[in-house]
Amino acid sequence: MAKKGWAPFPHPDKAFDYSGDKLAKAWPKLHAGDQEPFPDEAVVAAWLKAHPKAGKDPARLAAGLQDAWRAFHRGDFQQAFDAGIALGPAGHSVAIKAGGIHGSHLVDDDAARTKRYEDLVRLSEEAVAALPGLANSHYRRAFAIGRLSQSISITKALAQGLAGKVRESLDATLELAPKHAEAYTALGLYHAEIVGKVGGMLAKLTYGASAAEAEKHLKQALKLTPDAPIAWIEYGNGLLLLHGDKREDDVAEAWDKAAKLKPRDAMEALDVAWAREQLE
């Protein structure tokens, strides 16, 4: 897995420094979208008790996870990725998120991006095997397969059966974490991308996908995390997939709302920058 030459985060900001106690205090807002539990020693010990193969030292693992997440939030994505890998399956959540966000925004080469997502899919399978009781083991799998699907084209992804794997993982995520806004966003896009690619009737008959379900899930994510740029961005993207130019004013309005939000970490800064670029 490539670990050298990652493009640096282009919007460093002291506000994204969550050193010391600042991480725990900011955690509920930083992770409202993905419902990642704050990895203190008690939480990690409970993970390891339920899934002994995932590690043996909860204090060391908790400290390592917190540092990896600090690196992620300030934009040191490669450091967060490497730290997560070093911690084993319990670190795969932060590793996959770091690798995926970096790949989406800061990897320009198509082949390199596809390779990145393929690597993240493998990591996600390991996490599901080691920690099946954690919602984000399943969500990161859906995230990784979803990004890979977009990378290779939705048509190829459907032919390879990847859509079913995404749906399976998102259903498992929401069963474990019913307020997982990012899973609702991903589920909305799952419906929207299939409808956009194969049409409403075939989407419904073959995949159980529909425009109405797409909008319902995307709106649920907005309801849960109205301050998250990605929820507004993907709502706009979903409308674009479903309706094209017919809803262009609503798409622009959604992206404008994303562009005006104040980012709380590096990921949100990249999302806000993307939204602003679309509106120029």
FENVENSUL-V360388 format. One record per run of one state. SS is the DSSP state (hx for helix, st for strand, lp for the rest). FROM is the first residue (numbers start at 1). TO is the last residue. If there is no record, write none. Layout:
SS;FROM;TO, SS;FROM;TO
This chain:
lp;1;13, hx;14;16, lp;17;21, hx;22;30, lp;31;40, hx;41;50, lp;51;51, hx;52;54, lp;55;57, hx;58;74, lp;75;76, hx;77;86, lp;87;87, hx;88;106, lp;107;109, hx;110;130, lp;131;134, hx;135;152, lp;153;153, hx;154;159, lp;160;161, hx;162;176, lp;177;180, hx;181;198, lp;199;199, hx;200;207, lp;208;210, hx;211;224, lp;225;228, hx;229;260, lp;261;265, hx;266;279, lp;280;280
